[in-house]
Amino acid sequence: MRRSATVAVCLAVFVDMLGFGIILPSLPLHAAGLGGGGVWVGALLTAYAAAQFVAAPVLGTLSDRYGRRRLLLLSLAGSAISLTVTGLAGSLWVLLLARIVAGGFGGATAVGQAYALDLSTVRHRTRSLGLVGASIGLGFVFGPAVGAGLANAGIGFAGTCYAAAAIAAANLLLGLLVLPGPHRLAELKTLEPDPDEPPRPTRWERRKAARVADRSGRLAVLKAGLARPELRPLLLSTFAVTFAFVGMETTFALLARDRFGLGPAGLGVVFTSVGVVMVLVQGGLVGRLVDRHGETTVAMSGAVLLAAGLLVAPFGPDWLAYAALGAVAAGQGLLSPTQAALISRDGGRHVGGVLGIGQSAAAAARAVGPLVAGVAFDLLPSAPYLLGAALSLLAVGLLSTVRPRPAAPAMPSAAIMKVTS
């Protein structure tokens, strides 16, 4: 029963990412068609990330207070609205506004992660996070493929956005029907108790923590997380590898257009292939590797793969560049669930808020990385990739300072998932 509820959460995250994946191949090229270069492409992605930087910890903390279902549904509604505005955009400035709206509601990942952890046992938290990551990857598998098909059909960028908005609206309706609410979660905990899980925090404790977080401000929350020695290397490494990955995300469409002559349809195939690799890694490989080698070692291996792929991508012929993107995708697939699991184990009783802090570190990188990458690309096309490789190697060093801990019952901070409404 826990498994079926987890599937419902993963489905909601998958369809949310599907809508974004549909417009991903054509968004940079559409911005270029409106007169924007690398700087504008970076600014569009920065606008999304800056809004998400503010919204992710708010949504994560509010999900601790009011329940995962309500906040996840709110995020899904925001996706439908933002995609509609994106389709209506006839200028770069309106397109920028649409990305801000999208980022403001872009907390589905943090809430979905906390939701999945609510439904998991202590021993299987990394596997649950891997399933959420695989759902995101599947969105990038099918989204760009659908986007490529729509591009070939000739409906234009606006039509692609409206199709994505319709899918997002359907996802919202489906979520209303299938996502388990707080009473259902409580029933599942009663029917299938986890002996490793600590006592549930009281409603008063949850609301008190939420009020404190609400007053603290987003930058203050991230600063407080960085002040904790056990979280600092994890948050900094999250920032570094996200910065590296978004530099590739921001500029590869322009690089592939200039070097290989790819349009939206070709880019859709490339991004679909990247998504396939991420799904295979997060859905089937990462759990086995963590069981054998531990979360810290797997995360470090992912950072090494990411660095290697970024070093090769801008210099090789087309086939080697695509192989390098596979290494980048595999590295990110290893990093995403393991870093989230390492952060969640120090989350205390309020895992949604702590995962929100982790998402804020990633969002901070997404707020800075795309603009820096766009400027760097305009100066030297390989510069974003070289910078990303250096940051990935820095992340290896940061992760090496994290003391490995097994996923054992003695880790109450990793097992905080109780009903939150």
N, C-alpha and C positions, 0 to 999 in steps of 0.2 A: 504493500500500500504506500509506503514511503517512496518506493521507486516510481509508481505511477504519478504521484504528486510532483516528484522531481522532474519527470518528463514534461508535465504541464508547464512548469516554470521554464525549462529549457526551450520549449516550443515558443513561449512568449518572447524570450530573448532572441531566438532564432529569427522570427518574423520581423522583429524590430530591426535587427541588423540587415535583414534582407532588403528592407526599404532603402537603407543607406547604401548597401552594396550595389543596388540597381543604378544609382546616379554616380557612383564613384568613378567609373571609367571616363565619363563624359564631362564631369564637373570642371576639371582643370582646363580641358580644351574649350568648353563653353566660356569660361572666364577669359581665356586667350582670345576667343572670337569677339568678346565684348571690349577688347583693347587692353587686357591685363597681361602682364608678363609674369615672371617668377615671383616678383614681390607681391602682386595681387593674389596669385594662387596661394602663396604663403599666408597673406592677410586673411583670406577666406577661411582657411583651416585654423588660423590663430583665433579668429572671432568665435568659432565653434568651441575651441578648447578653453578660451578665457571664460566664456559663459559657463562651461561645464565645470571649470575650476571652482566657481562660486557655488554651482548647483549640486555637484556630486556629494559633498559632505553634508549639505543641508538635507538632501533626499535620504541619504543613508541614516542620518541621525533621526529624522522624522519617521523613517521606517521602524526604528527601534521603539519609537513612542506610539505611533498610530497603526503600525502593522505593515507588512511587506506588500500585501495585495493592493491596498489603496495607492501606495506610492508607485508601484510598478504600473498600475493602470494609468496613473497620471502621466508617467513618462511615455507610455504608448500613445496617449492622446496628443501629447506634445509633438511626437514624431509625425503624426498625420497632419497637424497644423503646419509644421515647419516645411514639410515637403510640398504642401500646397502653395505656400508663400514662395518657395524656391521656383516652382513652375511659373508663377506669375511675374518673377523678376525679369525686368527688361533692361536693367543697368547693373553695373558692378556694385553700386551702393545698395540697391534693393537686395541683390544677392547676398551682400554682406549682412544685411538685416536678417535675412532668412537663416543664415548660419548662426547668428546670435540666438534666434528663437530656438533653433535645433539644439544648441549647446545648453540653453537654459533648462531644457527638459531631458538632457542627456545623461540621466543618472540610472538608466535601466540596468547597466552592467553591475554597478555596486549593489543595487537593491536585489538584482537577480542572484548575485553571489551570496548575499546574506540569506536570501530565501532558500537557496539550495543547501546552505549550511544548517539552516533551521531543520531541514528534512534529513540531514545526514547524521551518522554516528561519528563519534570522535575519531575512530580508527580510519574512517573513509572520507575525511574532509577534503584531502587533495583530489581524490577521485571525483567527488561531487563538483569541486571547482573546475576540474578538467572537463567534465561534461558541459558545464556552462561555457567554458572556453571553446569547446568543440561546437557548441550551438552558434557561438559568434563566428567561428570559422566556417560553418555551413552557410551562414548568411552571406559570407564573402565568396563561397563557392557558387551558390545559386544566384546571388544578387548580380554580380558582374555578368554572369552568363545570360540572365534575363535582360540586363541592360544592353548587352551586345546584340541580342535578338531584336530588341526594340529599336536599336540604332539601325540595324539592317532593314527593319520594316519602314524606316523613314518617317517616324512620327515626330522626330525632333526632340530637343532637350525638354521642352515644356511637357510634351506628351509623356515622356519617360517619368518626369516628376509626378504627374497626376496619377499614373499607373502605380507608382510607389506609394503615393498618399492613399490610394484606394486599398492597397494591401495593408498598410498600417491601420486604417480604419477597421478593416475586417479583423485584424489582430486584436484590436481593442475589444470588439464584440466577442471574439472567442475567449479573451481573457476574462471577461465578465462571467462567462459560463463555466470555465474549467479551472481557473486558478483557485487553489484552496484558501479559504479565509481562516481567521484565527481560531474559530471553533473547530474547524476541521483539523487544523494543525494540533490543537490540544487533544483531539480524539486520537490522532495518529500517535502522539507521544504516549498516550495511555495504553493503546493497544500494542505498541511496539516500543517499550521503554529502552533507553540506552543506559546500561549500568555504569558507564564511564562518565556520564554527564553530571555536573554539579547542580545544586539547587537553583531553581528558577528565581531571578530577581523579582521583587515585588513591583506592582504598578507604580507605587510611590517612588521607588528607586529609579525606575526607568524614566519617569517624568522629570525627576530632579536632574538626572544626567542630561536629559534633552534640553532643559532650561539653561543649564550651565553652558552647553555647547551652542545654543542659540545666541547667548550673550557674547560669546568669545570672539566671533568673527572667523572667517575662513582662513585668512592668513595666520591668525593667532593659533588656530587649531593645528595647522601644518607646522608652525614654529614649535608648538608644544610637542608634537610628534617627533620632530627632529631633535628636541632636547632630551628625549629618552634614549639612553645608550643602546638599548636592545632594538629600537626601531630605526635609529639614524642610518646605519649602512643600508638597510632595506629600502628606506624611502629615497636615499640618494641614488642607489643603484636602479630603482624603478624610474627615477627621473632620467638617469643617464641612458638606459636602453630604450626608453620611450622616445627621448630626443633623437636617438640614432634611427629608430624605426620610422618616425614621422618625417625625418629628412628624406628618406627614400620614398615614402608615400606621397610627399608633396611634389617631388621633382621627377619621378620616374616617367610620368605621362609625357612631360616635356622632353626628357632625355630620349625616350623611345620614339617620339614623333620626329625628333631631329636626326637621330642616328639610324633608326630602323624603319621610319616611315609608317608607324602604327597610328591608326585612328581609333575611335571609340570601340568599334567592334573587336579589333585586334587587342586592345588593352583589356577588354572584357575577358578575353580568353586568358590573357596573362594573369589577371587578378583572380580569375577562377582557379587557375592552377595553384596560385599561392594559397588560396583558401583550402584546396584539397590537401596540400601538405600540412597545413595547420590542423585540419580536422584529424588526419591520421595520427599526428603527433599527440594532440591533446586528448583525443577520444580513446586511443588504444595504447599508446606508448608511454606517456608520462607517468601513469600510475604504476606500471611495472618497473620503470626505472627508479622511481622514488622508493618503492618497496625494497629494491636491491641496493641502491646507493645513497638514499637520503635526499631530502629536498634541496639542501644547500649545494651539494655536488651537481645535481641535475641543473639547477639554476646557473651555476658557473659554466657548465658545458654549453648551455643555451647561449650565454653571452659570448663565448668563444666562437660558436657557429655564426652568430650574428655579425661579429667583427670580420670573420673571414669572408662572408658573403658580400658585405659592403665594400671590402677592399677590392674585390674582383669585378663587381657589377659594372662600374663605369668605364672599364678599360677593355674588356674582352669583346670578341665578336658576339653576334646575337645569341647563339646557342650557349655560350659560356655565361653571358649576362643572365639568361634565363635560369641556368643552373645555379648561379650565385643567388638569384632571388629565391630559389628553393631552399638554400642554406639559411637565408635570412628568415624565411617563413618557419623553418624547423626550429631555429634558435628562439624566435618569438613564441612559438608553440610550447617550448620547454619552459620559457621564462614566466609567461603570464600566470599559469596556475600555481607554480611553485613559489613565486614571490608573494602572491596573494595568500597562500597557505602559511608562509612564514610570518607574514604580517598578522594574520588572523589569530595565530597562537598566542600573541601578546595583547589581544583585544579586550581582555576582561569580560565583563558581562554584556558589553554593548558592541557586538561585532559589526553591526551595520555602520556605526559611526567610525570605527577604526578602519574598516574597509573603505569607507568614504575618504578618510585621510590618505590611504594608499592611492585611491583614485585621484585625489587632489594632487599628489606628487606626479602622477602620470599626466593629469590635465595641465599642471604647470609646465611640464615639458612640451605638451601639445600647444600651449599658449605661446611659448617662446620658439620652439623648434621649427615650425613651418615658416615663420617669417625670416628667421636666420637662414634656413635652408634656401628659401626663395632668393634672398639677397645674394647668398653665396653662389647659387646656381647661375645667376645673371653675370657674376664675375668670372666663375670657372665651373663648368658643369660637374667636374669630379669632386669639387670641394665639399658638398654636403655628405658625400659617401666617406671621404677620408676622415672628416670630423666625427661622423657616426661610428666608424671603426675605432677611433681613439677612445670615445666615450664608452663603447662596449667593453674594451679592455680595462678601462677604469672600473667598470661595474664588476669585472672579475675580481679585481683587488678588493673592492668593498665587500662582496659576498664572501670572500675568503675569511673575513673577520667575524662572520656570523657563526656562532657556536652551534654545531648540528645537534638536533634533538630528535629522538624517535617519536613517531606518532603513538604515544603510549597513554594509558589511562591517567597517568600522573600529571597530565597537562590540562588543568582545568581551564586555562585561558584560551585554549583552542576549542573548547567544547561549550561555547556559550549560547548555543542556538536554542532559545526557548521562545514561547509565544510572546509576542510583543505588543499586543493590543488589548 
